[in-house]
Every structure is written in C-alpha cells, then in structure tokens.
Amino acid sequence: MTRQISMTTRKELVAALQLRYSSAALGDRIKILDEFVALTGYHRKHAIRLLREKASITQGTPARNRLYDEAVRQALIVLWEAADRICGKRLKALIPMLVDAMERHGALTHQNCNSR
C-alpha cells in the first residue's frame, strides 16, 4: 500500500530539493532522485525535469490585461443573461441578433449597462 502526499507537500519538497540536486555530484543526484520518486510517485523523467528547473520567484498566475472596459463587460452580461447564460461559443454567434432584438424592444440601452 502506497501513501499519498498532498500536492502542496510535493511542491515544498521540490523547492527544498532543487538547490541540493543542482549542486550534488552524479552519484548523489541518483540517490536524491530515487528518494524523490519513491516519495512522490512521479515518473523518473518528470522528477528530473522538476528538480532541474530554476526555483520560481513568483507564485500563482500573472495578471492579464483586460480586453474590455467596464461598460462593454456590463453589456455582455446583459446579453448573456438574456440568452439564458449560454456558453461563450454560442453567445458569440447570437450577439448580433440579440443586440438588434433588444434595441428594437428597448431592453438594451446605455443606462442598462451602467446600472449593474
């Protein structure tokens, strides 16, 4: 029966062993790698790639630039909710028809988009 360790523990283990692994001699690297594979259950080649990486300075995902301003975002939300919250792929095809219909019936105005 094998014990499972959590992903955070695995990441901590990688961070702790990277410096030791990179500065070790070949025989010591093999021992470190054997112990690491036994603990984590990773495939040997994957473990080598993890231990050879440079330690990351930033954690998490980098912030993305916004594609739309708040007014456009609010208008898209109104259209999305009018379409019963369908997926983006289908909403994209439906937007021209929705905008025409909602403007004709007075449901989509500049004030609706800013009231949220």
Secondary structure by P-SEA (a helix, b strand, c coil): cbbbbcaaaaaaaaaaaaaaaaaccaaaaaaaaaaaaaaccccaaaaaaaaacccccccccccccccccaaaaaaaaaaaaaaccccaaaaaaaaaaaaaaaaaaccccccccccc
